[in-house]
Amino acid sequence: MIFFYDPATMVTAVSSALTLCASAVIPPAYPFMVLSDFIVRSGLCEIVGNYLSPVTKLLFNLSGSTGCVVLMSAVGGYPVGAKMTAQLLENGSITEKQGRRLMLFCVNAGPAFVIGTVGTVMLSSRKAGIILYLSAVMASLFMGVFLRCFDCEKALIRKETTEFNAGVISQSVMHGTDSMLMMCGWILIFSCLNAYLRRLPFDDTTLAGINMITEVTSGCASATELFPVSIQALVIGWGGLSVHCQLFPYVKVTGLRLSRFLLSRIIHGSLATAFATVLFRIFPCEISVFSSQSQILPAAFSVSAPAAAAMLVMCAFVILDGKSKRLLETTGRI
């Protein structure tokens, strides 16, 4: 009912969210969504895993193919590691127990968001962004090594030879686009929710807490205004309910309990905050806080209008191509 009572708030929130997706979410995340899918589908994950196996076995007691998951989760953004974990499990490269363990620590924010958006834009300090990013990665690796002690299962090693298949690139583009659209959809939903919550008679601290729980971007902006800079690491490690909704389909594949997944996010955020506190004391840096949350949202297509238009056209072709293939497959069956 509230949407019909005050549609202007919804329109404004959706417009701002679309601007955020076009300028700050899709450009850094989309290439990694496609790349991560291609690495698994092409067999490259298994091939590279042969060289990473000694390291992953020593640190995490996991097969070499999981090394690509750990690396990509650290540079690709929140859904990348979870998506690759689900794919490896479906391929039989890892066991369910190992997949659940990966899902507990291979969920990280990418450097483009932490260093670029949080550090450079919100805090006006690239150095602060680097410290926050390193804190999140250190927390993730610490959890991975620590969880090793609770799993005596031997790393699964596939004896068959894996051949590189570059022909799956079209499938990777299509599936990467679908995942990207799902991410943007959840961002739109939670942007609307937060917009209506801000109209309620809550004080600034309560609203900041709600933002920090529900959505990572607005949560970081709110934390910048009211809390010490190390709290940013807590928000980044937690990720927000918006990110969690993006990850739930992949979490479900591994059979991991939702309560354990949420607990891992709290632990990750707490560890990242501890690491950030220590690093900021060792490497102090000056930061300037934001005066308004709206400033963190860049103008629509501010990076490159032609590039944004080309990306939209490319996505349209991918969707149409996918529909055409499904139609041909259906016709063939008939």
Secondary structure, DSSP 4 states (H G I P E B T S, - for coil): -HHHH-HHHHHHHHHHHHHHIIIIIHHHHHHHHHHHHHHHHTSHHHHHHHHHHHHHHHHHS--TTHHHHHHHHHHH-HHHHHHHHHHHHHHTSS-HHHHHHHHHH-----HIIIIIIIIIIISS-HHHHHHHHHHHHHHHHHHHHHHHTT--PPPP---SPPPP-GGGHHHHHHHHHHHHHHHHHHHHHHHHHHHHHTTSS--HHHHHHHHHHH-HHHHHHHHHHHS-TTHHHHHHHH--HHHHHHHHHHHHHHT--HHHHHHHHHHHHHHHHHHHHHHHHHS-------S-GGGGSPPTT-S-HHHHHHHHHHHHHHHHHHHHHHHHHHHHH-
